[in-house]
Amino acid sequence: MNTLLLKNSKTFLSLAFVAVFLSGCGKGGSKTPGPNGPGGAMPPAEVGVATAIEETVPTIVELPGRISAVRTAQVCARATGILQKQLFKEGADVKADDLLFQIDPAPLQAAYDSAKAALAKAEATLNHARLKADRQRELIKTQAVSKQDYDDATATEQEDIAGVNVAKAELETAALNLGYCKVTAPISGRIGKALVTEGTLVSASTLTQLATIRQLDPIYVDFTQSSADILKLRKAFNAGKLQREGNNEEKITLVLEDGSIYSIPGKLIFSDISVDQTTGTVTIRAEFQNPENLLLPGAFVRGRLEQAVNKVVTVPQRAVIRGADGSASVLVVNAQNQAERRTVEAKQTVGAKWVVTTGLKAGELIILEGLQKVRPGATVIPVPCEGNALKVSQATDFNATTPTE
């Protein structure tokens, strides 16, 4: 019994000692600075900041396109006869007036000789009629012949003059037909395969096609753009949201089928004035230099077309905070050096930057480093981040979507 009483007394004394100690601590207060500093206040945190800047960014659309030759000439037979020779190498480059085919000239040579003889006969007949008319012209002065004989002689002379002109025209036609036996290149370019072989009867009446020549340098690329996108772009121009390039020339970069970039930029030739009723698109034609014949007609390509420039506010990508719902915000250092959360709209990227369309102005300080150390309303010490004066190295995608993070 006494032992139990002694144990309870010791327990009571221990609890009383602890209570007195805690009470003394509460009254006197600690003189040692705690983690919150004197008075429990947290010291301002240093944060790395960068300045939101306004930059001029080209607006780019990427359009599908198909390559087409600047000029395409179908070489056809203009004379009827047997094809004797093929005088070119298929797939080679030819120049205008190069000899390509030889058609048997024998029948047309005979027709030419006949027309030549007919002309000689007509000229002899005219010479006889002219001499007779000259005599009648002298005799009528002395009234040695009747007026009727004089009129007949003069009329015959005029008829024979017309006959000579007809014979000359027939001879010229025969000469042209004979010349058509030599088929020459109408344009300079690359010729394809021969569509007929030696020994084939070709016809001028049905225009037998012999080969095709295409001019490959320069070369056209026909792009198609949605009429809705064109309307959207024009509205942006009218509203002053976008500006045209300084020289009003739209720049075009070509992306080949393997994803590589064609080294020579193109220039816009024209934009069609009508919308295709089946596809709802407008054709845009561009011209590219093709010295190595790398671009071939019929190939599909993609074109990156700079249609305008836009002045936008940009911030480094790491400054943008994404919420669970996809909303974007940044922490701004205001005039009182306090962190302020700002909701922004950032849907497009430019290199390593976000394009901020609303919620932020150029010149404001955005927190890049130390985001985890501050909360909105807290006082901060802004320290400029080095290496954040980033330049625009890529163009804005007009159809860009918000990347996921």
WODA-V880351 format. One record per backbone hydrogen bond with DSSP energy under -1.0 kcal/mol. NH is the residue of the N-H (numbers start at 1). CO is the residue of the C=O. E is the energy in kcal/mol with one decimal. If there is no record, write none. Layout:
nh->NH co->CO e->E
nh->NH co->CO e->E
This chain:
nh->5 co->1 e->-1.8
nh->6 co->2 e->-2.1
nh->7 co->3 e->-1.9
nh->8 co->4 e->-1.9
nh->9 co->5 e->-1.8
nh->10 co->6 e->-1.8
nh->11 co->7 e->-1.9
nh->12 co->8 e->-1.9
nh->13 co->9 e->-2.1
nh->14 co->10 e->-1.9
nh->15 co->11 e->-2.0
nh->16 co->12 e->-2.1
nh->17 co->13 e->-1.9
nh->18 co->14 e->-1.9
nh->19 co->15 e->-2.0
nh->20 co->16 e->-2.1
nh->21 co->17 e->-2.1
nh->22 co->18 e->-2.3
nh->23 co->19 e->-2.0
nh->24 co->20 e->-2.0
nh->25 co->21 e->-1.9
nh->26 co->22 e->-2.0
nh->27 co->23 e->-1.5
nh->28 co->24 e->-2.3
nh->29 co->25 e->-1.8
nh->37 co->34 e->-1.8
nh->40 co->37 e->-2.5
nh->47 co->381 e->-2.2
nh->48 co->369 e->-1.4
nh->49 co->383 e->-2.2
nh->50 co->366 e->-2.1
nh->52 co->364 e->-2.8
nh->53 co->314 e->-1.6
nh->55 co->312 e->-2.9
nh->57 co->310 e->-3.1
nh->59 co->308 e->-3.3
nh->60 co->396 e->-3.0
nh->61 co->305 e->-1.9
nh->63 co->303 e->-2.9
nh->65 co->301 e->-2.6
nh->66 co->222 e->-1.9
nh->67 co->299 e->-2.5
nh->68 co->220 e->-2.6
nh->70 co->215 e->-1.3
nh->73 co->213 e->-3.1
nh->75 co->211 e->-2.6
nh->77 co->208 e->-2.5
nh->81 co->202 e->-2.1
nh->83 co->200 e->-2.8
nh->84 co->102 e->-3.0
nh->85 co->102 e->-1.6
nh->87 co->100 e->-3.9
nh->91 co->191 e->-1.4
nh->92 co->89 e->-1.8
nh->94 co->189 e->-3.2
nh->97 co->185 e->-3.4
nh->98 co->95 e->-2.1
nh->100 co->183 e->-3.5
nh->101 co->183 e->-1.5
nh->102 co->85 e->-1.9
nh->103 co->181 e->-3.4
nh->104 co->82 e->-3.0
nh->109 co->105 e->-2.7
nh->110 co->106 e->-2.0
nh->111 co->107 e->-1.9
nh->112 co->108 e->-1.9
nh->113 co->109 e->-2.3
nh->114 co->110 e->-2.3
nh->115 co->111 e->-2.1
nh->116 co->112 e->-2.1
nh->117 co->113 e->-2.1
nh->118 co->114 e->-2.3
nh->119 co->115 e->-1.8
nh->120 co->116 e->-1.8
nh->121 co->117 e->-2.4
nh->122 co->118 e->-2.3
nh->123 co->119 e->-2.3
nh->124 co->120 e->-1.9
nh->125 co->121 e->-2.3
nh->126 co->122 e->-2.2
nh->127 co->123 e->-2.0
nh->128 co->124 e->-2.0
nh->129 co->125 e->-2.3
nh->130 co->126 e->-2.5
nh->131 co->127 e->-1.9
nh->132 co->128 e->-2.0
nh->133 co->129 e->-2.2
nh->134 co->130 e->-2.1
nh->135 co->131 e->-2.0
nh->136 co->132 e->-2.3
nh->137 co->133 e->-1.9
nh->138 co->134 e->-1.4
nh->139 co->135 e->-2.4
nh->140 co->136 e->-2.0
nh->144 co->139 e->-2.5
nh->150 co->146 e->-1.8
nh->151 co->147 e->-2.2
nh->152 co->148 e->-2.5
nh->153 co->149 e->-2.2
nh->154 co->150 e->-2.2
nh->155 co->151 e->-2.3
nh->156 co->152 e->-2.3
nh->157 co->153 e->-1.8
nh->158 co->154 e->-1.9
nh->159 co->155 e->-2.3
nh->160 co->156 e->-2.2
nh->161 co->157 e->-1.9
nh->162 co->158 e->-2.0
nh->163 co->159 e->-2.2
nh->164 co->160 e->-2.1
nh->165 co->161 e->-1.9
nh->166 co->162 e->-2.3
nh->167 co->163 e->-2.2
nh->168 co->164 e->-2.3
nh->169 co->165 e->-2.1
nh->170 co->166 e->-2.4
nh->171 co->167 e->-2.2
nh->172 co->168 e->-2.3
nh->173 co->169 e->-2.4
nh->174 co->170 e->-2.4
nh->175 co->171 e->-2.2
nh->176 co->172 e->-2.3
nh->177 co->173 e->-2.6
nh->178 co->174 e->-2.0
nh->179 co->175 e->-2.2
nh->180 co->176 e->-1.8
nh->181 co->178 e->-1.2
nh->182 co->179 e->-1.8
nh->183 co->101 e->-2.1
nh->185 co->98 e->-2.1
nh->189 co->94 e->-2.4
nh->190 co->214 e->-2.9
nh->191 co->92 e->-2.6
nh->192 co->212 e->-2.5
nh->195 co->210 e->-3.4
nh->199 co->83 e->-3.5
nh->200 co->197 e->-1.6
nh->202 co->81 e->-2.8
nh->208 co->203 e->-1.9
nh->210 co->75 e->-3.8
nh->211 co->75 e->-1.3
nh->213 co->73 e->-2.8
nh->214 co->190 e->-2.3
nh->215 co->71 e->-2.8
nh->219 co->288 e->-2.6
nh->220 co->68 e->-2.1
nh->221 co->286 e->-2.3
nh->222 co->66 e->-2.6
nh->223 co->284 e->-3.5
nh->224 co->64 e->-1.7
nh->225 co->282 e->-2.3
nh->227 co->280 e->-2.2
nh->230 co->226 e->-1.9
nh->231 co->227 e->-2.1
nh->232 co->228 e->-2.2
nh->233 co->229 e->-2.3
nh->234 co->230 e->-2.3
nh->235 co->231 e->-2.1
nh->236 co->232 e->-1.8
nh->237 co->233 e->-2.0
nh->238 co->234 e->-2.5
nh->239 co->235 e->-2.1
nh->240 co->237 e->-1.2
nh->241 co->236 e->-1.8
nh->242 co->236 e->-1.3
nh->243 co->309 e->-3.0
nh->248 co->245 e->-1.4
nh->252 co->266 e->-1.1
nh->253 co->304 e->-2.3
nh->255 co->302 e->-3.7
nh->256 co->260 e->-2.9
nh->259 co->256 e->-2.0
nh->262 co->254 e->-2.9
nh->266 co->252 e->-2.3
nh->267 co->287 e->-1.9
nh->269 co->285 e->-3.0
nh->270 co->285 e->-1.3
nh->272 co->283 e->-3.2
nh->276 co->281 e->-2.9
nh->280 co->276 e->-2.7
nh->282 co->225 e->-2.7
nh->284 co->223 e->-2.9
nh->285 co->270 e->-2.5
nh->286 co->221 e->-2.3
nh->287 co->267 e->-2.6
nh->288 co->219 e->-2.7
nh->293 co->290 e->-1.5
nh->298 co->67 e->-3.2
nh->299 co->296 e->-1.7
nh->301 co->65 e->-2.5
nh->302 co->255 e->-2.2
nh->303 co->63 e->-3.0
nh->304 co->253 e->-3.3
nh->305 co->61 e->-3.0
nh->306 co->251 e->-3.0
nh->307 co->59 e->-2.0
nh->309 co->243 e->-3.5
nh->310 co->57 e->-2.4
nh->312 co->55 e->-2.7
nh->314 co->53 e->-2.6
nh->315 co->354 e->-1.8
nh->317 co->352 e->-2.0
nh->319 co->316 e->-1.8
nh->320 co->317 e->-1.3
nh->321 co->329 e->-3.5
nh->323 co->327 e->-2.8
nh->326 co->323 e->-1.7
nh->329 co->321 e->-1.8
nh->330 co->342 e->-2.3
nh->332 co->340 e->-3.3
nh->333 co->365 e->-2.0
nh->334 co->338 e->-2.5
nh->337 co->334 e->-1.9
nh->339 co->378 e->-2.7
nh->340 co->332 e->-2.7
nh->342 co->330 e->-3.0
nh->344 co->328 e->-1.9
nh->345 co->358 e->-1.7
nh->350 co->353 e->-2.5
nh->353 co->350 e->-1.3
nh->354 co->315 e->-2.9
nh->355 co->348 e->-2.9
nh->356 co->313 e->-3.0
nh->357 co->345 e->-2.4
nh->363 co->52 e->-3.9
nh->364 co->361 e->-1.5
nh->366 co->50 e->-3.2
nh->367 co->331 e->-2.9
nh->368 co->48 e->-3.7
nh->369 co->48 e->-1.6
nh->373 co->370 e->-1.4
nh->377 co->339 e->-3.7
nh->378 co->375 e->-2.4
nh->380 co->337 e->-3.0
nh->381 co->45 e->-2.9
nh->383 co->47 e->-3.0
nh->385 co->49 e->-2.6
nh->390 co->388 e->-2.2
nh->396 co->58 e->-1.9
nh->398 co->60 e->-3.8
nh->400 co->397 e->-1.9
